[in-house]
Structure formats: C-alpha cells, structure tokens
Amino acid sequence: MSDQQSVEAAWRLLAAWLKANAPVSYASLLPRAPEPAIETADAALRQRLGFPLPVELAALWRMCGGVEHQELGCDEEGEVASGAFLPGGVILSPVDALRPRLPDHTGTDWWGGAPVVPWLTGDEAGSESGHWVGDHGVGRWSLDSLIGVGQKVAYPSIAAYLNTVYRTLTDGPADAMSPAVPGVVWGCLTWERHEAPLLDEALRHWAPVHQVTTTI
C-alpha cells in the first residue's frame, strides 16, 4: 500500500468514527483542499527550502483541507473547540501550515533547513507548537525550541498517527498516546487530563470514551 493509500485508509476509519460518535467534530471537517493550494504549497517549499511537500500531507489535504469549528450554543464559556478532535490539536490548512515554516522576511529559516512541515497545532492563534511531518515520520515542534527539529520521530507516518488515534478510540487504552484521554462533550471529541483538566464548566458534560479504572 502506498503512502497516499495508507493515509486515505486511516483517515476514512477516523472520519467514520467521528461521524458515528462525535458528529459535531465530524461537521467541523472541511472538504478537500483546492488542488491549486496544494500545488502552491509544494512550489513554495521547493523554491524557498529545496524540498517538496511530503506525500502524506498532500494526501491528507486531498481528504480534508483543515477544520472549521462549529458554534456551540451550550458552550457559554467557549471552552470546546469542535475541530480539535486529535490529541495533537487541529489539522492545519495549506496556508496555515506553511506560515510558521517558511523563512522570515530576512530570509532566515529558523527550522535549520529541516525537510519537515507543520501539520497539527494545539494553539491556532499563533501556531507556535504542534506536530511536523517529513518523509521519515512525524514528530513534535515548538518555535521556542527548533534545535534538532525533524530528528526525533514519534510516529513513522501520518497514517501511523491516525491509526493510533483510531485504535485508542476503539480498543484503548485511553492513555495510549498521552496522559490526556478521549471523551465526548456536546458531540465533540476532546482529550482531557483527569489530574489537570482544561475544561471547566463543560467538564461535567464530558463523557470519557473508555471508563478509567484506578488501581491503588
């Protein structure tokens, strides 16, 4: 199975789970990115950094071009982001993915030429951290510490990451990917830490996907 086919298969499984179990998160999925946007991203990387758009990321964008958070009338505090259904945050659009990656106005590439592209972020306002993808896998990035970015791989591919999310949702264990565990609130899949939850008023409406048992 090719990289493209692997991503497509993994994405279909995850999207089907969202449709059945977290319909508001499913409604947040944008349609495929326009082909010119993908081509523009590839051309910008080649011309300004000397490497092409990772095949897997292009394949994902041809399935989903990002997310658009849905308005939740019951979420008076604005705590729940319907499109943040992945433990790593939200899927970046082609434009948003390249914004932190391309050299700045001085021509400086703060990523040290690493042939990787951001594709997930947990802080949409500034996109200062998240997950990158390159031909050799997926790892974490932070603008505060870009030394060695692209070297430490957490997952061998986007497909592997998405499949791990799906297995965590369906088979568990709930904390297979991080201390944050999956749950659904108002039709949205979100990931919460039991010890230090981010949700406040919405927490009492949040139902974990897997029941957590505590051993002493």
Steps between C-alpha positions, in 0.01 A plus 500: 500500500639842403539790744200669341283190530606446862400855596171471314413172674594632844307823447184321388501289817542803725243708311248215524555482878444874530183485292355227723623619840592870482278649227581863578871432460418319176308807384816705562693322226561717199482343154817420312739789449491652151766343280654842418555558876685168529704574190585848631619354830718248319647767274576733793685224687701401193593857407574637848622195690601247235271210590152396386176474694490166686286254304300403806405858582387564144291182521340613828418843356333330207269337755464790745624854451485592868221568747239764570385504862124475541307743717376334819207682655538306824867593537456840665863513615640413156698207641444240228665516157304256285782456250763414763417129490859378472725482809752713312249777427348613172595419142663801338389617156768535229531875560516469878746211485754694297473824700728389787723289275617731223798732555417839656534838330877491553526168321591315819372144534471451876429130440858452384402363162324196647291341220182496707166685499265580791162330464345503849486777760345536842518879494330629188534866594875494451588149384804490725511125560356174374600207281714503188516245219785405270581206276641312800211547741312726742636687802435800721607859438508823702613841385665540841734210428567419135851361553503147364144521372425221256735252669290347779221294345192415709306315227632351176234676291176701500317176429658342808399800712139490375482123547627539857229757568239263358626204704506714813137594440381149419724261695685714753672538729367853537846642580678320218614828340536737795374567853198665335220253427218525244145594586195659341326820603210651307581282202868597495797270554747659743800371696518571873745438784318367806755655736498847339205538262486797267121502492322686778123545469486247215679228698183365665356438153814323375471120479821295459505259209647235729425457867813561701575266787737612772717243676654562839 
